[in-house]
């Protein structure tokens, strides 16, 4: 099966799989049944994959697509350890998604360096997945289009500690979606993102990327660490109609960039940085907006 690129036409809250992928017949599809597999043509999961410490899941070469088919890729690394990357792209044009739109869920779970690493490849797409776990770097890294996914970070279970003055804390995953500019069509759209210090980070670059219609919830680490921004932008971007909540001291940090456009981003009024975001013209506040 060939996974088509999603075309987003409207926003349906918390129904990302309904917006995920379309298919067309292909002559042959490689079936993946073990961790560490490299696909040189379009492939699909044939069962759940359970990977161990340091192992990778699936590597995509030659622009191959990966269809999860309702299966999942798990990391069962021992406490304090990580698996490598669940899905890694080596060339342009790969799409990671699922043709099974309802149950069972197509997911990546556990402790990974990255859940999906597109490595800055052109026309790379991640759509319709559920990603839950702890990652040392980011859940989704350097992909051109990140559309209609559910991404939920969980704290590092080995990080529970007491700061004495401020109470007990866990360390949360650093970044949910890290996007480096690839093209003028880059987008992070219609995702549910929760449980990271930074929900979305777009690194420096002159090409305008679109970050819109995402529901995001962010968490700061203990006060002994620097405060993070829920959305961090280091280059040109359009930030539109995102709903933000959580306990982050900063809501949107555009690093002094003048080439960022803000349109109707909503922060929950109880969020510590909401007042500053409103006064800076980056957000509008809502006392009734619920957590995503």
Helices and strands as residue ranges (DSSP letters): E 2-3, G 16-19, E 23-24, E 30-32, E 37-39, E 43-45, E 49-51, E 58-60, E 66-67, E 72-75, E 83-89, E 95-97, E 107-117, E 125-127, E 130-141, E 145-147, E 150-153, E 161-162, E 168-169, E 173-179, E 187-189, E 192-202, E 209-212, E 215-218, E 229-233, E 237-240, E 243-246, E 250-253, E 260-263, E 266-268, H 274-279, E 284-286
